[in-house]
Amino acid sequence: MSQEIRRVQVHSIDEIAKQTLKYTFTPSDGRALPAFEPGAHIDVYLPNGMVRQYSLCGKTTDPFYTIAVKYEEGGRGGSINLQAQVKVDDFLAISTPRNHFPLVASKKKVVFIAGGIGITPIFSMIQSLVMQNQDWALHYCARSQDHAAFYDDLIQLDASKVSGYFNEEPILDIASLLDSYEDDINIYCCGPAGLMQSVERLASNRPNKKVYFEWFAAPINKDHKNNAFEIELKKSDIVLSVPDNKSILSVLREHGHFPLSNCEQGLCGSCETVLLEGVADHRDSLLSDEEKEANKTIMICVSRAKSDRLVLDI
């Protein structure tokens, strides 16, 4: 699925928390940037050739884009390169926004659980709800208040709706938190894997509470077993074998097909491909349970097949 690439200029860089910088991008060609919805992210093409995904954290009415990036010394290198190499007035390439963490239209109360830099998509969501006068509450975990990006802005929006949990070790009692709300709520969670997995596990015992997640790293599932299968490329009229130790994406590349792909963890959605026939073994962290059941698309970087063959619109 194609994505337009836009050239933007770095208008400003501001430190908004310890080790966290906010970047504001403006269009370099005078054309308005595409509209986006809360929860959306963009691909940022970094000076060293890396491509990384960052949530848009501004208001949807802003004529510019903002992202917030935490310096991660033990990460995959994106934040280090961005903070070391990118300066005000530099030009960068970005993708148009994609949204796999949408704010579902509902009159239900919305509860947010954020950990660290996981506040970025949630901050955009909260600003949108404020503009709509919809009820919300935020539970925000961070190492300290100084590490909590946008905390002062959130307090200014409505201090009564913001609960901070600041400590080096987790102190949020998730079970008690979930039990403190009536069943008829929507919950959005983004943050470190440990926090997300705890919320997912505890919420599974409370089926009336609908929880939506934005994963920064793919959760590990040790139960997955890889089987070999075939892929038929409908447009190319060829059939390829995918062995148990290779992904669909890697096999496609070996045979001269180079579909768009960035994260290769089933997180960004750039490699989403239309599935014409066959049953996919969906292993991404993006598609909802309903979308996986519908079996209309597949993330070819990580997902595999339950059937002997998949027919792809390639």
C-alpha positions in Angstrom: 0.0 0.0 0.0 1.7 3.1 -1.3 2.6 6.1 0.9 3.3 9.6 -0.3 6.6 11.0 0.9 6.7 14.7 1.9 9.7 17.0 2.5 9.4 19.0 5.6 11.6 21.5 7.5 12.4 21.4 11.1 10.8 24.5 12.5 11.7 24.1 16.1 13.3 21.6 18.6 12.3 21.9 22.3 13.2 19.9 25.3 10.0 19.0 27.0 11.2 16.4 29.5 14.5 14.8 30.5 16.0 13.1 27.5 12.9 14.0 25.4 12.8 16.5 22.6 9.8 17.8 20.7 10.3 18.4 16.9 7.9 20.6 14.9 7.8 20.1 11.2 6.4 22.5 8.6 5.9 21.8 4.9 8.9 22.9 2.7 6.9 23.3 -0.5 4.0 25.5 0.7 1.4 22.7 0.4 -0.6 22.0 3.4 0.3 18.8 5.3 -2.3 16.0 5.1 -4.9 16.0 7.9 -4.6 13.3 10.5 -6.6 11.8 13.3 -5.6 11.3 16.9 -3.3 8.2 17.3 -1.7 8.5 13.9 2.0 8.2 13.3 4.5 9.1 10.5 7.6 7.5 9.2 10.6 9.7 9.5 13.6 9.2 7.2 16.7 9.9 9.3 20.1 11.2 8.1 21.8 7.8 8.6 19.3 6.0 6.3 17.1 4.6 9.1 13.3 4.9 9.0 11.5 5.2 12.3 7.9 5.6 13.2 6.8 8.4 15.6 3.3 9.3 16.8 1.9 12.7 16.0 1.3 14.4 19.3 -0.2 17.8 18.3 -3.7 19.0 17.8 -5.4 17.7 14.6 -6.1 21.3 13.7 -2.5 22.4 13.7 -1.0 23.3 10.3 2.2 21.6 11.3 3.3 18.2 12.7 4.9 17.6 16.1 6.6 14.5 17.4 8.3 13.8 20.7 11.4 11.6 20.8 13.0 10.1 23.9 16.8 9.4 23.8 17.1 5.7 24.0 20.7 4.7 24.5 19.9 1.0 24.3 17.4 1.3 21.5 17.7 0.7 17.8 19.6 3.9 17.1 16.8 6.1 15.7 16.6 8.5 18.6 20.4 8.8 18.9 20.7 9.8 15.3 17.8 12.2 15.3 18.9 14.0 18.4 22.6 14.1 17.4 22.2 15.0 13.7 19.0 16.9 13.1 19.0 20.6 13.7 16.5 23.5 13.3 16.0 24.4 9.6 17.2 21.0 8.4 15.0 19.2 5.9 13.7 15.7 6.4 11.5 13.3 4.4 8.4 11.9 6.1 5.5 9.7 5.1 1.9 10.8 5.2 0.2 9.8 8.4 -1.1 6.3 9.1 -3.4 5.4 12.0 -3.5 1.9 13.6 -4.4 3.4 17.0 -7.6 5.4 16.3 -9.7 7.1 18.8 -13.0 5.3 18.4 -16.0 7.5 18.2 -18.1 6.8 21.3 -19.9 8.5 24.1 -18.3 6.3 26.6 -15.8 7.7 29.1 -12.3 7.3 27.8 -9.5 6.2 30.2 -5.8 6.5 29.2 -2.9 4.5 30.6 0.4 5.9 29.5 4.0 4.9 30.4 6.9 7.3 29.6 7.1 8.3 25.9 3.9 6.3 25.3 2.1 9.6 26.2 2.7 10.9 22.6 -0.3 9.5 20.8 -2.4 9.8 23.9 -1.7 13.5 24.2 -3.1 14.1 20.8 -6.2 12.1 21.7 -6.7 14.0 24.9 -6.5 17.3 23.1 -9.1 16.1 20.7 -11.5 15.0 23.5 -11.1 18.4 25.2 -12.1 20.1 22.0 -15.2 17.8 21.9 -16.0 18.3 25.6 -15.9 14.5 26.1 -15.1 12.9 29.5 -11.6 11.4 29.9 -9.0 10.4 32.6 -5.3 9.8 32.3 -3.1 7.6 34.5 0.5 8.5 33.6 3.5 6.5 34.7 7.1 7.8 34.4 10.5 7.6 36.2 9.9 11.1 37.6 7.8 14.1 36.9 10.8 15.6 35.1 10.7 12.6 32.7 7.0 13.0 32.0 6.6 14.7 28.6 3.7 17.1 28.3 2.8 16.7 32.0 2.5 20.5 32.6 0.4 20.8 29.4 -1.9 18.1 30.6 -2.3 19.6 34.1 -3.3 22.9 32.4 -5.9 21.1 30.3 -7.6 19.6 33.5 -5.5 18.7 36.6 -8.5 16.8 38.0 -8.4 14.3 35.2 -4.6 13.6 35.5 -3.1 11.1 37.9 0.7 10.8 37.9 2.7 7.8 39.1 6.3 8.8 39.3 8.9 6.2 40.4 11.8 4.2 39.1 9.7 1.0 39.8 6.1 0.5 38.7 3.6 1.7 41.3 0.3 1.7 39.4 -2.1 -0.9 40.7 -3.6 -1.8 37.4 -6.1 -4.3 38.8 -7.5 -1.9 41.3 -7.6 0.9 38.6 -9.6 -1.3 36.2 -12.0 -2.3 39.0 -12.5 1.4 40.0 -14.3 2.2 36.8 -17.7 1.1 35.6 -17.6 -1.5 32.8 -18.8 0.9 30.1 -15.5 2.6 29.3 -12.9 2.6 26.5 -9.3 2.2 27.6 -6.3 3.2 25.5 -2.8 2.1 26.6 0.7 2.9 25.3 4.0 2.5 27.0 6.7 0.0 27.9 6.0 -3.7 27.0 5.7 -4.6 30.7 3.0 -2.1 31.4 1.1 -3.0 28.2 1.3 -6.7 28.9 0.0 -6.2 32.4 -3.0 -4.2 31.2 -3.7 -6.7 28.5 -3.6 -9.6 30.9 -5.7 -8.0 33.6 -8.2 -6.5 31.2 -8.8 -9.9 29.7 -10.6 -10.9 32.9 -12.9 -7.9 32.5 -14.4 -8.5 29.0 -16.8 -5.5 29.3 -13.8 -3.2 29.3 -12.6 -2.5 25.8 -8.9 -1.9 25.6 -6.9 -0.5 22.6 -3.1 -0.8 22.5 -0.2 1.0 20.6 2.9 -1.2 20.8 6.4 0.4 20.4 8.0 -3.1 20.3 6.5 -6.3 19.1 5.4 -8.6 21.9 7.2 -11.9 22.0 5.1 -15.0 21.6 7.1 -18.2 22.2 4.1 -20.3 21.2 4.4 -19.5 17.5 5.6 -22.3 15.3 6.6 -21.7 11.7 5.4 -23.9 8.9 6.4 -23.7 5.2 3.7 -22.5 2.8 3.3 -21.0 -0.7 2.4 -17.5 -1.8 0.8 -16.8 -5.1 1.4 -13.3 -6.6 -1.8 -12.6 -8.5 -0.6 -9.7 -10.6 2.8 -11.4 -11.3 1.2 -14.8 -12.0 4.0 -16.7 -10.0 4.0 -19.0 -7.0 6.8 -18.8 -4.5 7.7 -21.1 -1.5 8.1 -19.6 1.9 10.3 -21.9 4.1 9.8 -22.0 7.9 12.9 -19.9 8.5 12.0 -16.9 6.2 9.3 -14.3 6.1 7.0 -13.5 3.2 8.8 -10.2 2.8 12.3 -11.7 2.6 11.2 -14.3 0.0 9.6 -11.5 -2.1 12.9 -9.5 -2.0 14.9 -12.6 -3.0 12.7 -12.7 -6.2 12.9 -9.1 -7.1 9.8 -7.7 -5.4 10.4 -4.8 -3.0 7.2 -3.8 -1.3 7.2 -0.9 1.1 8.3 -1.9 4.6 9.9 -0.1 7.5 9.7 -1.5 11.0 9.7 -5.2 10.0 8.1 -6.0 13.4 4.4 -5.8 12.5 4.1 -2.5 14.2 4.1 0.3 11.5 1.6 -1.0 8.9 3.7 0.0 5.9 3.8 -3.5 4.5 0.1 -4.2 4.8 -0.9 -6.2 1.7 -4.3 -7.2 0.3 -5.0 -10.9 0.9 -7.1 -12.4 -1.9 -7.3 -16.0 -0.8 -6.0 -18.2 1.9 -6.0 -18.0 5.7 -3.4 -15.9 7.4 -1.6 -16.5 10.7 -1.7 -12.9 11.8 1.2 -12.0 14.0 1.2 -8.2 13.8 0.4 -5.9 16.6 -1.8 -3.6 14.5 -4.9 -5.3 13.1 -7.9 -5.7 15.5 -9.4 -9.0 16.3 -12.2 -8.2 13.9 -9.8 -7.3 11.1 -7.8 -10.5 11.6 -11.0 -12.5 11.5 -12.0 -10.7 8.3 -8.7 -11.9 6.8 -8.6 -9.1 4.1 -5.0 -7.9 4.6 -1.8 -9.2 6.0 1.4 -7.7 7.4 3.9 -9.6 5.2 6.9 -8.8 7.4 5.8 -11.0 10.3 2.6 -12.8 9.5 2.5 -16.3 8.0 -0.1 -18.8 6.7 -2.5 -21.2 8.3 -3.5 -22.5 4.9 -1.1 -24.2 2.4 -1.2 -21.1 0.2 -1.9 -17.4 0.4 -2.9 -15.4 -2.7 -1.5 -11.8 -2.5 -2.5 -8.8 -4.5 1.1 -8.3 -5.8 
